[in-house]
Amino acid sequence: MLEILQGFWASTGFSELFKFNTELFGLRLPGELIMIGIACLFLYLAIKKGFEPYLLIPIAFGMLLVNLPLAGLMAHATESENGGLLYYLYQGTNLGIYPPLIFLCIGAGTDFGPLLANPRSLLLGAAAQLGIFFTFFGAIFLGFTGPEAASIGIIGGADGPTALYLTSKLAPDLLGAIAIAAYSYMALVPVIQPPIMKALTTEKERVIKMEQLRSVSHTEKIVFPIVVTLFVSLLLPSAAALIGMLMLGNLLKESGRVPLLVNCIENSLMYIVSILLGTTVGAKASAEMFLRAETIKIIILGVIAFSVGTAGGVLLGKVMCAVTKGKINPLIGAAGVSAVPMAARVVQKEGQKYNPANFLLMHAMGPNVAGVIGSAVAAGMLLLFFG
């Protein structure tokens, strides 16, 4: 009877839970238990606090599942044995399938009209990519390799799918840490951006009321995704997957011919891919991969990247404000990061805080959309150099 009980105990995850230990604040603790605790913390933030619940819940639960001893959900397939469930689902991320599909969904749900109405928004979106390249050099200085530094720097674009796509190609071992950093900072846009926006602008600039955007023709909206796809893909073939899917989604939307297809992409497909992407990305955050000094560096570099990106957009907004003699509110530059449409909403909220008659949302959507395109182009450049 005792042998039966011992055999049963040895077959449970409880018996394995304390085999991998790690140092945390001077204490020896089981690594998997720490990761399960972190997963539960993220679940709390997503469910109780509402921080990016559509992605943070799957990511956190993926973290929880992969750190369950003996479950083998991320076990690699061999000639004699099948792999775990999450291992097979993860191939969509590993092969670069899920992120472009997310871009397809974003394109189908995004109006490029504000960008077309004010083409200068492209400059603000480009300026907000400053955080990517600033952090790239910071990561190189801290000892990361070129491909790793490129993957860390892309966090500054505040574009989760792009960060996952690039990291899966260049530094898959860092995928868990980079994904959690990228999506955590995307969720914290309303917390991180306002202090930077306030610090870099004057009260006189913050109250500037911008003129209503011009009306954009249907022809312009049809031609734009085609032209962008051709130009960017020919210039940077490595960016074709992301840009192509983004523009395909937008073209389907603007064509007006396939409303049922657009509705499916915007809703059903978006949620399905989000579940698969989030869960399998979280499954890369095993204790062995996540509890390393590099993870802390990535978290710190990530917030620097995001902050510098926000600052870059606002500072160029100030320059454009001066050049146009006060016709552009510099706050819209903060929307140059790719967190669509959250960053634009933050700009709207901050603008109305200082001038209740100010409606900056549509003006901010231009840089916001430009930021999505800019981060994809930046990823294509980094993939070209380090891929």
C-alpha positions as CSV (number, residue, x, y, z in Angstrom):
1,M,0.0,0.0,0.0
2,L,2.8,2.4,0.9
3,E,4.6,1.7,-2.4
4,I,1.3,2.4,-4.3
5,L,1.0,5.8,-2.4
6,Q,4.6,6.6,-3.1
7,G,4.2,5.8,-6.8
8,F,1.0,7.9,-7.0
9,W,2.8,10.8,-5.3
10,A,5.8,10.5,-7.7
11,S,3.4,10.8,-10.6
12,T,1.9,14.0,-9.5
13,G,3.0,17.5,-10.3
14,F,3.3,18.3,-6.6
15,S,6.4,16.0,-6.3
16,E,8.1,17.9,-9.1
17,L,7.2,21.4,-8.1
18,F,10.1,22.0,-5.9
19,K,12.9,20.5,-8.1
20,F,13.8,23.6,-10.0
21,N,14.8,26.3,-7.5
22,T,15.8,29.9,-8.1
23,E,17.1,32.8,-6.1
24,L,14.6,35.6,-5.4
25,F,15.5,38.3,-2.9
26,G,17.9,36.0,-1.1
27,L,15.4,33.2,-0.7
28,R,15.5,29.8,-2.4
29,L,12.0,29.3,-4.0
30,P,10.6,26.9,-6.5
31,G,10.8,28.5,-10.0
32,E,7.6,27.1,-11.3
33,L,5.8,28.3,-8.1
34,I,7.1,31.8,-8.7
35,M,5.9,31.8,-12.3
36,I,2.5,30.5,-11.2
37,G,2.3,33.4,-8.8
38,I,3.2,35.9,-11.5
39,A,0.6,34.3,-13.8
40,C,-2.0,34.7,-11.1
41,L,-0.9,38.4,-10.6
42,F,-1.4,39.0,-14.3
43,L,-4.9,37.3,-14.2
44,Y,-5.7,39.7,-11.3
45,L,-4.6,42.7,-13.2
46,A,-6.5,41.6,-16.3
47,I,-9.8,40.6,-14.6
48,K,-9.9,42.9,-11.6
49,K,-8.2,46.0,-13.0
50,G,-9.1,45.5,-16.7
51,F,-5.5,45.8,-18.1
52,E,-5.7,44.4,-21.7
53,P,-7.9,41.5,-20.6
54,Y,-8.4,40.1,-24.1
55,L,-4.7,39.4,-24.4
56,L,-3.4,39.4,-20.8
57,I,-5.8,36.6,-19.7
58,P,-4.7,34.1,-22.4
59,I,-1.0,35.1,-21.8
60,A,-1.3,34.7,-18.1
61,F,-3.1,31.4,-18.4
62,G,-0.5,30.1,-20.9
63,M,2.2,31.0,-18.3
64,L,0.2,29.1,-15.7
65,L,-0.2,26.0,-17.9
66,V,3.4,25.7,-19.0
67,N,4.7,25.9,-15.4
68,L,2.6,23.0,-14.3
69,P,5.1,20.1,-13.6
70,L,4.7,16.9,-15.7
71,A,1.9,18.3,-17.8
72,G,4.2,18.5,-20.8
73,L,2.0,20.9,-22.7
74,M,5.0,22.5,-24.4
75,A,6.9,19.2,-24.9
76,H,8.6,19.0,-28.3
77,A,7.5,16.3,-30.7
78,T,10.0,13.5,-31.4
79,E,10.1,10.6,-33.8
80,S,8.6,8.4,-31.1
81,E,6.3,10.7,-29.2
82,N,3.8,13.5,-30.0
83,G,4.4,17.0,-28.7
84,G,2.2,18.8,-26.2
85,L,-0.9,20.7,-27.1
86,L,0.6,24.1,-26.7
87,Y,3.7,23.1,-28.6
88,Y,1.6,22.5,-31.7
89,L,-0.5,25.6,-31.2
90,Y,2.7,27.6,-30.7
91,Q,3.8,26.8,-34.3
92,G,1.5,29.6,-35.5
93,T,3.6,32.0,-33.6
94,N,6.9,30.3,-34.3
95,L,6.2,30.2,-38.1
96,G,5.0,33.8,-38.1
97,I,1.4,33.1,-38.8
98,Y,-0.6,34.6,-35.9
99,P,1.0,38.2,-35.9
100,P,0.2,38.9,-39.6
101,L,-3.4,37.6,-39.0
102,I,-3.7,40.1,-36.2
103,F,-2.6,42.8,-38.6
104,L,-5.3,41.6,-41.0
105,C,-7.8,42.1,-38.3
106,I,-6.4,45.5,-37.3
107,G,-6.6,46.7,-40.9
108,A,-10.2,45.6,-41.2
109,G,-11.1,47.6,-38.1
110,T,-9.1,50.7,-38.8
111,D,-10.1,53.9,-40.7
112,F,-7.0,55.3,-42.5
113,G,-9.0,58.5,-43.3
114,P,-7.4,60.7,-40.6
115,L,-4.0,59.8,-41.9
116,L,-5.0,60.6,-45.5
117,A,-6.6,63.8,-44.4
118,N,-3.4,64.9,-42.8
119,P,-0.4,63.2,-44.4
120,R,1.9,65.1,-42.0
121,S,0.8,62.5,-39.4
122,L,3.2,60.1,-41.1
123,L,6.1,62.2,-39.7
124,L,4.7,61.9,-36.2
125,G,4.3,58.1,-36.5
126,A,7.9,57.9,-37.7
127,A,9.2,60.1,-34.9
128,A,7.5,57.8,-32.3
129,Q,9.7,54.9,-33.6
130,L,12.7,56.7,-32.1
131,G,12.2,54.5,-29.0
132,I,12.9,51.4,-31.1
133,F,16.4,52.5,-32.2
134,F,17.3,54.3,-29.0
135,T,16.6,51.1,-27.0
136,F,18.4,48.9,-29.7
137,F,21.7,50.7,-28.9
138,G,20.9,50.5,-25.2
139,A,20.5,46.8,-25.4
140,I,23.7,46.4,-27.3
141,F,25.5,48.4,-24.6
142,L,24.1,46.0,-22.0
143,G,25.6,43.0,-23.8
144,F,22.7,41.7,-25.9
145,T,23.4,40.4,-29.4
146,G,22.2,42.3,-32.4
147,P,19.2,40.1,-33.0
148,E,18.3,40.2,-29.3
149,A,18.7,44.0,-29.2
150,A,16.5,44.4,-32.3
151,S,13.8,42.3,-30.6
152,I,13.9,44.2,-27.4
153,G,14.0,47.6,-29.2
154,I,10.8,46.8,-31.1
155,I,8.9,47.1,-27.8
156,G,9.2,50.8,-28.2
157,G,6.7,50.7,-31.1
158,A,4.0,49.6,-28.6
159,D,2.9,47.0,-31.2
160,G,2.5,43.6,-29.6
161,P,2.0,41.6,-32.8
162,T,5.0,43.2,-34.5
163,A,7.2,42.5,-31.4
164,L,6.1,38.9,-31.4
165,Y,6.7,38.5,-35.1
166,L,10.2,40.0,-35.0
167,T,11.2,38.2,-31.8
168,S,10.0,34.8,-33.1
169,K,12.3,35.3,-36.1
170,L,15.4,36.8,-34.3
171,A,15.4,35.8,-30.7
172,P,12.7,33.1,-29.8
173,D,14.3,32.4,-26.4
174,L,13.3,36.0,-25.4
175,L,9.7,35.7,-26.7
176,G,8.1,35.2,-23.3
177,A,9.8,38.2,-21.6
178,I,9.4,40.5,-24.6
179,A,5.7,39.6,-25.1
180,I,4.9,40.3,-21.5
181,A,6.8,43.6,-21.5
182,A,5.2,44.7,-24.8
183,Y,1.7,43.9,-23.8
184,S,2.1,45.1,-20.2
185,Y,3.2,48.5,-21.5
186,M,0.5,48.6,-24.0
187,A,-2.0,48.1,-21.2
188,L,-0.3,50.9,-19.2
189,V,-0.5,53.5,-22.0
190,P,-3.0,55.6,-19.9
191,V,-0.5,55.6,-17.0
192,I,2.9,56.0,-18.8
193,Q,2.0,58.6,-21.5
194,P,0.3,61.5,-19.7
195,P,3.2,62.5,-17.4
196,I,5.6,62.5,-20.5
197,M,3.1,64.6,-22.5
198,K,2.7,67.1,-19.7
199,A,6.4,67.4,-19.1
200,L,7.3,68.1,-22.7
201,T,4.5,70.6,-23.6
202,T,3.5,74.0,-22.3
203,E,-0.1,74.8,-21.2
204,K,-0.4,77.1,-24.2
205,E,0.4,74.2,-26.5
206,R,-1.9,71.8,-24.8
207,V,-5.0,74.0,-25.2
208,I,-4.5,74.4,-29.0
209,K,-7.7,73.6,-30.8
210,M,-7.1,72.0,-34.2
211,E,-9.2,72.5,-37.3
212,Q,-11.6,69.9,-38.6
213,L,-10.0,67.3,-40.9
214,R,-11.0,67.4,-44.6
215,S,-13.2,64.8,-46.0
216,V,-11.4,61.9,-47.6
217,S,-12.8,60.4,-50.9
218,H,-13.6,56.8,-51.3
219,T,-11.1,56.5,-54.2
220,E,-8.3,57.7,-51.9
221,K,-9.2,55.1,-49.3
222,I,-9.2,52.4,-52.0
223,V,-5.9,53.4,-53.6
224,F,-4.0,54.0,-50.4
225,P,-3.6,50.3,-49.2
226,I,-2.6,49.2,-52.7
227,V,0.0,51.9,-53.1
228,V,1.4,51.3,-49.6
229,T,1.6,47.6,-50.1
230,L,3.5,48.0,-53.4
231,F,5.9,50.7,-52.2
232,V,6.8,49.2,-48.8
233,S,7.0,45.6,-50.0
234,L,9.2,46.5,-52.9
235,L,11.4,48.7,-50.7
236,L,11.5,46.2,-47.7
237,P,10.4,42.7,-48.8
238,S,10.9,41.6,-45.2
239,A,8.0,43.8,-44.1
240,A,5.6,42.4,-46.7
241,A,3.9,39.9,-44.4
242,L,2.8,42.5,-41.8
243,I,2.1,45.4,-44.2
244,G,0.4,43.2,-46.7
245,M,-2.0,41.7,-44.2
246,L,-2.7,45.1,-42.7
247,M,-3.5,46.7,-46.0
248,L,-5.5,43.7,-47.2
249,G,-7.8,44.0,-44.1
250,N,-8.2,47.7,-44.8
251,L,-8.9,47.2,-48.5
252,L,-11.6,44.7,-47.7
253,K,-13.2,47.2,-45.3
254,E,-13.0,50.2,-47.7
255,S,-14.2,48.2,-50.7
256,G,-17.6,48.0,-49.2
257,R,-18.2,44.8,-51.2
258,V,-17.7,42.2,-48.5
259,P,-19.3,43.4,-45.3
260,L,-19.8,39.8,-43.9
261,L,-16.2,39.0,-44.5
262,V,-15.1,42.2,-42.8
263,N,-17.4,41.5,-39.9
264,C,-15.9,38.0,-39.5
265,I,-12.3,39.3,-39.6
266,E,-13.0,42.2,-37.2
267,N,-14.7,40.0,-34.6
268,S,-14.5,36.2,-34.8
269,L,-11.1,35.9,-36.4
270,M,-9.6,38.6,-34.1
271,Y,-10.8,36.9,-31.0
272,I,-9.8,33.4,-32.1
273,V,-6.3,34.4,-33.1
274,S,-5.9,36.5,-29.9
275,I,-6.7,33.4,-27.8
276,L,-4.2,31.2,-29.7
277,L,-1.5,33.9,-29.8
278,G,-1.8,35.0,-26.2
279,T,-1.9,31.4,-24.7
280,T,1.1,30.2,-26.7
281,V,3.1,33.3,-26.0
282,G,2.5,32.9,-22.3
283,A,3.5,29.3,-22.7
284,K,7.0,30.5,-23.6
285,A,7.4,32.0,-20.1
286,S,8.6,28.8,-18.4
287,A,10.6,29.2,-15.2
288,E,13.8,28.2,-16.8
289,M,13.4,30.7,-19.6
290,F,11.8,33.6,-17.7
291,L,13.6,33.8,-14.3
292,R,16.9,35.2,-15.6
293,A,18.7,38.4,-15.2
294,E,18.0,39.2,-18.9
295,T,14.3,39.4,-18.2
296,I,14.8,42.2,-15.7
297,K,16.9,44.1,-18.3
298,I,14.2,43.6,-20.9
299,I,11.5,44.9,-18.6
300,I,13.6,48.0,-17.9
301,L,14.6,48.6,-21.5
302,G,10.9,48.1,-22.5
303,V,9.7,51.0,-20.5
304,I,12.6,53.1,-21.7
305,A,11.7,52.2,-25.3
306,F,8.0,53.1,-24.8
307,S,8.8,56.4,-23.0
308,V,11.4,57.5,-25.6
309,G,8.9,56.7,-28.4
310,T,6.2,58.8,-26.8
311,A,8.7,61.6,-26.2
312,G,9.9,61.4,-29.9
313,G,6.3,61.9,-31.2
314,V,5.6,64.8,-28.8
315,L,8.8,66.6,-29.5
316,L,8.2,66.5,-33.3
317,G,4.7,67.6,-32.6
318,K,6.2,70.7,-30.9
319,V,8.4,71.4,-34.0
320,M,5.4,71.1,-36.3
321,C,3.4,73.3,-33.9
322,A,6.1,76.0,-34.3
323,V,6.4,75.6,-38.1
324,T,2.6,75.9,-38.6
325,K,2.4,78.8,-36.1
326,G,0.2,77.0,-33.6
327,K,-2.1,75.0,-35.8
328,I,-1.0,71.6,-34.5
329,N,-1.4,70.5,-30.9
330,P,1.8,68.7,-29.9
331,L,-0.1,66.2,-27.8
332,I,-1.2,64.3,-30.9
333,G,2.5,63.2,-31.4
334,A,2.1,60.9,-28.4
335,A,-0.3,58.8,-30.5
336,G,2.5,58.0,-32.9
337,V,3.1,54.8,-31.0
338,S,1.2,51.8,-32.3
339,A,-1.3,51.1,-29.5
340,V,-4.4,51.5,-31.6
341,P,-6.7,53.2,-30.6
342,M,-5.7,53.4,-27.0
343,A,-3.0,56.1,-27.5
344,A,-5.4,58.2,-29.5
345,R,-7.9,58.0,-26.7
346,V,-5.3,59.1,-24.2
347,V,-4.5,62.1,-26.4
348,Q,-8.2,63.0,-26.5
349,K,-8.6,62.7,-22.8
350,E,-5.5,64.8,-22.0
351,G,-6.5,67.4,-24.6
352,Q,-10.0,67.8,-23.1
353,K,-8.5,68.0,-19.6
354,Y,-6.8,71.3,-20.5
355,N,-9.5,72.5,-23.1
356,P,-13.0,71.0,-22.7
357,A,-13.8,72.2,-26.2
358,N,-10.9,70.3,-27.7
359,F,-11.6,67.2,-29.8
360,L,-8.3,65.6,-30.8
361,L,-9.3,62.0,-31.3
362,M,-9.5,62.0,-35.1
363,H,-6.4,64.2,-35.3
364,A,-4.6,61.7,-33.1
365,M,-5.8,58.7,-35.1
366,G,-3.6,59.8,-38.0
367,P,-0.3,59.4,-36.1
368,N,-1.7,56.3,-34.4
369,V,-2.3,54.6,-37.8
370,A,1.0,55.9,-39.0
371,G,2.7,54.3,-36.0
372,V,1.3,50.9,-36.9
373,I,2.8,51.3,-40.4
374,G,6.0,52.7,-39.0
375,S,6.5,49.9,-36.5
376,A,6.0,47.3,-39.3
377,V,8.5,49.1,-41.5
378,A,11.0,49.3,-38.6
379,A,10.6,45.6,-37.9
380,G,11.2,44.9,-41.6
381,M,14.4,46.9,-41.5
382,L,15.7,45.1,-38.4
383,L,14.7,41.7,-39.9
384,L,16.6,42.7,-43.1
385,F,19.8,43.5,-41.1
386,F,19.7,40.7,-38.5
387,G,17.4,38.0,-40.0
